[in-house]
Amino acid sequence: MGPHPAVAAIRLAVRRVLHDLLTEHHRAPAAVPHALAHEPSPPPLVLVACSGGADSMALASALAFESPKLGIRAGGVTVDHGLQAGSDLRAAEVVQRLRELGLDPVDSVAVTVGRAGGPEAAARDARYAALDTAAERHGAAAVLLGHTRDDQAETVLLGLARGSGIRSLSGMAAVSGAGGRYRRPFLELDRQTARKACMVQSLPVWDDPHNADPAYTRSRLRHEGLPALEKALGKGVVEALARTAQLSRDDADALDSWAAQAETTVRDAAGQLECAKLYALPPAVRRRVLRRAAIAAGAPAGSLFARHIEEVDRLITGWRGQGAINLPGKVVAQRQGGRLVIRQG
């Protein structure tokens, strides 16, 4: 008799990601001395980011089961955000659970959460910085994240509420981070599948009270917004939003590729952007070219919003002799003699 369907589903999702990582590992040239060039490279290490919640515990259990069969080393890391009393004790419990699953190495990393961008964004920034550091310290090929299809649907709705562009509506990528470090095997699985997998395997899970705290936007969306949408529109909203994310990502990738190619055609011999050629581009492509140019000039991507690009775009489409536009990172955009100059102020 095979495993429970929920357990089989999480294992299959992780197995696919591990196969991808092995393929990439074997294709990558080994950085070893010539004398050792014919020796097999050591097996890759994959870490799981685990909070102790159902999604990440299910992911950890699947990684522990699948990795030995593929000759992959598997470890884990839990991040203590220090936002709740006893968080250090909970992190120690997660470390113990991961070790009991057979994962090694296992780290607990304490971080200090700032305030930039609000509490949720600040916690996320601190968490990813800690995961990056852990991956680099251990030389990990990848870090697995337990985001599910439900998380993807929430992310799409949050982007929609902010009035963001198609890239934001594309949600979370299955592969992201520097060099494809972060992998999300569960984006096509719902949250209940992960919780069921933990239950049938008798895996203890921790439910973060912040996930039910209405002070947090994502929590309100999860417990009030999405249920209201399902009540009004019927079941299948989560699946439809996740499908929207994938379609949006495909479109955004295509537009980004178009913009990268177009950028080379709208510059003069000196490398300056020509306003007339920019004007001839479709708006979606032109704005991407402007965004790329602003980032190249030093504007931080995370601080460069649609309103900034719209103001720069008006130097092209609504030129009335207006002055320079100030952008994040002390970058200035101004029109000079038919050219758009974007540089450090």
N, C-alpha and C positions, 0 to 999 in steps of 0.2 A: 504494500500500500504506500502510495507516494505521500509527500507532505501536504499539508492543508493548502488549498488554493491561494490563500493570502501569502503564505510563506513561499510557495512556488513562484508567485508573481514578483515578490521583492528580490528573490534570488536570481530570477531570470534577468531582471532589470540591472542588477549589479554585475552579473556575468557578462552582459553585453558591453558594459563600460570597461570592465577589466580586459576583455578581448581587444577592445580598441586601444587601450593603453599598452598592451603587450605588442600589438602590431606597430605602434609608434615607437616603442622602445627598441624593437629589433631593426627598424628602419634608420634610427638615429645613429650617426657615426659615433663610435666610442672615443672619448678623449683620454686615450691611454698611450703610453710609450710604444714605439714601433715594435720593440721586442715582445710586447705582450699583446700585440694587435690581433693575434689569432686565438687568444684565450677568450672564453665566453664571458660576456659582461655580467656583472652581478644582477640578480633579479631586482626589479623595481620595487620601491616601497610606496604603498598607498596608505594615506591617513584618512580616517573618518572624523569629521567634526561632530561632536556629540554633546548635546546639552543634557541628556538624560530623558528627554521627551520621547514620545512614542515614535515619531518620524525618524529621529536620529538613532534611537536604540534599534529599531527595525533595520535600519541601514547598517549599523555596526554588526548585528547578528548575521546579516547576509554576507557582508564582507568577510567576516571570520569563517563562514562556511565555504565560500567560493574561492578565496585566495589560495589556500593550500593546494587545491586541485589544479591550479594554474601556475603554481610555482612563484606566486607573488607574495612578498612580505607585506604584512598589514599591521598598522598601528592606529592610534587614536589621539585626539586632543580635545580637551574640554576647556572652555573659556569661562573664567569667573569674573563677571562684570562688577561684582561688589555692590549691586544695587538693592540687595535684600539681605536682611539679617540671616546669618547662617549659610550664606552662599558658598563660603569656603568649605564647609562641611559637606554640602551637596556636591561640590566639585570633587571632593575626595571620594564620595560614594560612587560617582560616575567613573572615576579612574579605576576603582575596585571592580566595578561591573565589566568594564572593558577588558581588564586583565583576566577576569574569569572567563570571558569569551575566547581568550587566547591571543589577544592583540598585544603586540610589543614592537616598538616602544609606545608608551602612553604618557602623555603630558597633561598637566593642569596648569593653565596660564592665567594669572590674575592681571586685570587691566584696569586702568583708570578711565572712566567714561567722561568725556568733556560735555560741552553744551552746544557746540556748533551744529546748526541745522535742526535742532530739536532733539529730544531724548532718544527717539527711535533711530534717527540717522546717526547720532553720536555713538550709540551703542553698536550699531552696525559697523561704523568705521573702526572703532576700537577692536571689535571682534575680528574683522578681516585683517587688520594689521597684525594681530596676534597669530592668526592662522598662517599668514605669509611668513612670519618669523619662524614659526615652528617647522613649516615645510622646508624652508631654506636651511635651518639648523640640521635637520635630519636627511636632507637631500631627497625629499619625497618627490615622486613623479607626479602625484596628484593628491588633491584633498577632495573627498566626497562630501557633498552637502545633501541634507535630507528634505529639500523643498519638494512639495507635492503639487499635484494639479490644482488643489485648492489654493495653495500659496500663489500659484501662477495667476489664477483668476482674481485674487485679491490685488495682486500687483498691477494687473491690467486696469482694474477699476480705479485704483489710486492714481494711476497715470491719467486716466480719463478725467477724473475729478480735478486734477491740476491743470487741465487744458493743455497737456503735453502733446508732442508730436508723435509720429508713427513709431519712432524708435522706443519711446517710453511705453507705448501700447504693446510693443513686442515682448514685454515682460522679461523674465529671466532666461538667459541662454543655457542650453544643456552643457555647453563648454564655454568657460569664460576665464578671465584673469590672465596674468602674464604667462605666455607659453601654454595656455590652455590648462592652467593649474587646477581650476575648480571644475568639478564634474557633478551634475545633478541627475542621478539615475531615475528618480521618482517623479519626474515632471509629467509623466503620463499615467501615474497611479494616484488614486484619491487618498485622502487622509485616513479614511476608515480602513482601507486595506492595510496600511502600516500599523494602525492600532490593533487590528484583528491579528496580525502576524505576531505582535508582541504578546497578546493575550494567550494564543494557542501555544506559544513557546514558553509561557510563564516568565516572561521578561518583565521585571519591575520597571515602571516608568514614572517620571516626575512631570506633573502638570504645572507649568509656570503660571503663577497667579497673574502675571502681567498680561498673559494671553486672554484673560477674562476681564481685565481692568478697562472700563469705558473711558478712562483718561487717555488711552492710546487709540489713535485713529484706526490702525489695522484691527484692533480688538473690536471696536464698534462696527467696523465693516463686516467682520467675521460673524459676530453674534446678532447683529441687527440688520445691516445692509443686505448681505447676500440672502439671508432667509426671507427678507421682504421681497427681494427680486424674484426668488423662486415661487413665493406665494402669488405674486402678480403675473409672472410669465410662465410658470410651470417648471417642472424639473428639467435639468439639462443645461441650466444657465452656466454652471461651473465648466462643463465640458465645452460649451460654446465659446466662453471667454478664453479658455486655454487654446482652442482652435484659432480664435482671433489673434492670439499672441503669436502663434507660429506663422500665420499668413502675413501678419504685420512685419514680422522679422524678415521673412523672405523679401517683402517689398522694400523694407529699409536697407537690407543688404544690397539689393539691386541699385537703389538710388545712390547709396554711398559709393558703389563701384563706378557708377556713371559720373558722379561728382569728381572722383579722383582722376578719371580720364579727362573730364572737361576742364579741370583746373589747368592742365598743361596747354590748353588751346586758347585760354583767355588772358595769357600773360604776354607782354611784349618782349623784345630782345633783352631788355634789362631786368626782366622778371617782375615787372609791375603789372598789376591787374588792370585791364582795360575796361572801362565802364560800358562802352558800347557793346562789347562782346559779352559781358556779364548780363546786360539787359536782354540779350537775345536768348539766354538760357531759360528753360522752364523754371518757375519760381522755386519748386522743391529742390531742383539741382543747384540753382544759384545760391540759395541760402546755405546749402551744405558746403559749397565752395567757400562762402564767406566765413562760415564757422571754422572750417579747416584752416583758413588763413589766419583767423584770430588766434586759434590755439597755437599755430606755428609761431606767432609773434609773441607768445608768452601768456595768453589768457588761460586761466585754469579751466579745464573742460567742465568740472563739476560746478563752477560758479557762472558759467556762460549760459544764460537762459534765452528762451525764444524771443523775449522782448528786446534783448540786446541785439540779436541778429536782425530783428525787424527794423530797428532803428538804423543799423548799418545798411540794410537793404534799401531804405528810403533815400540813401545817398545815390543809389543807382536809379531807382524807379520814380522818385519824387523829388528830383534835384531842384532846389529853389535858392541855392546859395547858402544853405545852412552850414553851421560850423562843425567842428570835429565832434565825434561821438566817443565818450569815455567808456571803456570796457573794463571788466575785472582784470586784475594783474597789472594795472597801470598801462594798459594797452590803449592806443588811440587810433581811431579810424577817421580818415578825412579824404575828401575828394580834391584832387589837385590836377588841373589841366587835363581832364578826361581820364585820369588814372585814379584808382582807389588805393590809398596808401594806408596800410595797417602796420603799426610799429609800436614799440615801447615809447611811452610819453616822456 
